Amino acid sequence: MAIPAKVEISHKTIIFTLIFLISLWFLYQIREIIFLVFVAFILMSSFKPWADFLEKYRIPRIISVFIIYIFLITLLAWGASNLLPALVTQSIHLGENLPKYLKSTAPFLTIDYQILSQQVTPLGENVLRLTIGIFSNIITLFTLIIISFYLLLERRNLIKYLSNITDENKAKNWVEIVAKIEERLGAWVRGQLILAFTIGIAAYISLSIIGIPYTLSLAILAGILEIVPIIGPIISAIPAVLIALTTSPFLALVTVLSYFVIQQLESHLIVPLVMRKTVGLPPLVTIISLLIGAKIAGIGGALLAIPIVVAGSTFLIEYIKLKEPH
C-alpha cells in the first residue's frame, strides 16, 4: 500500500498568503478612494492635450490648467442654472406619463401598467436625486478636482518619480505605458463627449421642429445612450416615437426618420471625424462591460466600466509589447 505523499507548507508560503489576503482586504476598504483617483486620472487624460496646447504658446503650466478648469466650472455652472430645472421637471413628467403613452399606443400588449408605472415613475425622480447627490457631496467633488489638478501639474515629473524606485530604463518603459493609456483613454472620453453632445443637440433641434414634448429629456437620453453601440440609439428613440404616436402615425414616422437620419450622419460623418484617433472597443465588449459595471456598482459602475476596460486592455497590450524580444 502506497504511503500518501506528505504535503508541507513553508512559512514563506503562509506569510505570502497572509500578506496577499491583507492586501486584498486593504484594497477593498479603500475602493472608493481608488475609484476617485481613477476618475481624476480620466479627467487628467482628457485635459492633458489642452494643457499641452496652451503651454506651446508659452503659457505657464499652472495658468494653462487654471484656464481649463475655470472654463469647465463656468460651463457646468451655466448648465446647472439653465438646464437642470427644465431637465428635472421634464424627466419627472415623462416618467409619470410614459406608461400612459404606451397604453394608448399599444393597447394589445398584455402589460400590467400599474406595475410598469411604479417602475418607470421613479426614473424621473431619480434624476433629481442624482443631481442633488452630485452637488451635495461637495467634499468629494472638490477632492476630485484637486487630485486631477495636481495630476496635470505633476505629470511631466513622472519619470523622475519612477526613477527613484526603479532604474531609468524601466521608468521610461512605464512612462510609455502610462502615455499610451492616457492617449487612448483621453481620446475615447473626449470622443464620446463630443458624440453625446452632437447627437443630443441634433435630437433636440429635430424634436423641437417636429413638436415633440419633453425635448430636453429625450435629447439628453439620446446623448447618454450614444455610449451603447447599436441598441442605444434604438432605445433612445422609443419614448419619442411613442409620444409622437399618440398624436398621429405620420408624426411618429417623421420622428423615426429624424432619428434614422441622425444615426446615419453619426455613423458615416461624425464618428469617422471624432474617433479617428482612438481605437474603439467591439460592440459586444462594450455592452457586456456596461452590464457588468452596472451589476457591480450601479450607475457609477456603468459609467466607469468602459474607461476601465480601455485602460486595462491598453496596459496589457503595451506591457506585452515591452516584454517581447526586439
Residue, then its C-alpha position, 0 to 999 in steps of 0.5 A: m500500500a502506497i504511503p500518501a505523499k506528505v504535503e508541507i507548507s513553508h512559512k514563506t508560503i503562509i506569510f505570502t498568503l497572509i500578506f496577499l489576503i491583507s492586501l486584498w482586504f486593504l484594497y477593498q476598504i479603500r475602493e472608493i478612494i481608488f475609484l476617485v483617483f481613477v476618475a481624476f486620472i480620466l479627467m487628467s487624460s482628457f485635459k492633458p492635450w489642452a494643457d499641452f496646447l496652451e503651454k506651446y504658446r508659452i503659457p505657464r503650466i499652472i495658468s494653462v490648467f487654471i484656464i481649463y478648469i475655470f472654463l469647465i466650472t463656468l460651463l457646468a455652472w451655466g448648465a446647472s442654472n439653465l438646464l437642470p430645472a427644465l431637465v428635472t421637471q421634464s424627466i419627472h413628467l415623462g416618467e409619470n406619463l410614459p406608461k400612459y403613452l404606451k397604453s394608448t399606443a399599444p393597447f394589445l400588449t398584455i402589460d400590467y401598467q400599474i406595475l410598469s408605472q411604479q417602475v418607470t415613475p421613479l426614473g424621473e425622480n431619480v434624476l433629481r436625486l442624482t443631481i442633488g447627490i452630485f452637488s451635495n457631496i461637495i467634499t468629494l467633488f472638490t477632492l476630485i478636482i484637486i487630485s486631477f489638478y495636481l495630476l496635470l501639474e505633476r505629470r511631466n515629473l513622472i519619470k523622475y518619480l519612477s526613477n527613484i524606485t526603479d532604474e531609468n530604463k524601466a521608468k521610461n518603459w512605464v512612462e510609455i505605458v502610462a502615455k499610451i493609456e492616457e492617449r487612448l483613454g483621453a481620446w475615447v472620453r473626449g470622443q464620446l463627449i463630443l458624440a453625446f453632445t452632437i447627437g443630443i443637440a441634433a435630437y433636440i433641434s429635430l424634436s423641437i421642429i417636429g413638436i415633440p414634448y419633453t425635448l430636453s429629456l429625450a435629447i439628453l437620453a439620446g446623448i447618454l445612450e450614444i455610449v451603447p453601440i447599436i441598441g442605444p440609439i434604438i432605445s433612445a428613440i422609443p419614448a419619442v416615437l411613442i409620444a409622437l404616436t399618440t398624436s398621429p402615425f405620420l408624426a411618429l414616422v417623421t420622428v423615426l426618420s429624424y432619428f434614422v437620419i441622425q444615426q446615419l450622419e453619426s455613423h458615416l460623418i461624425v464618428p469617422l471625424v471624432m474617433r479617428k484617433t482612438v481605437g474603439l472597443p467591439p460592440l459586444v465588449t462594450i455592452i457586456s462591460l456596461l452590464i457588468g459595471a452596472k451589476i457591480a456598482g450601479i450607475g457609477g459602475a456603468l459609467l466607469a466600466i468602459p474607461i476601465v476596460v480601455a485602460g486595462s486592455t491598453f496596459l496589457i497590450e503595451y506591457i506585452k509589447l515591452k516584454e517581447p524580444h526586439 
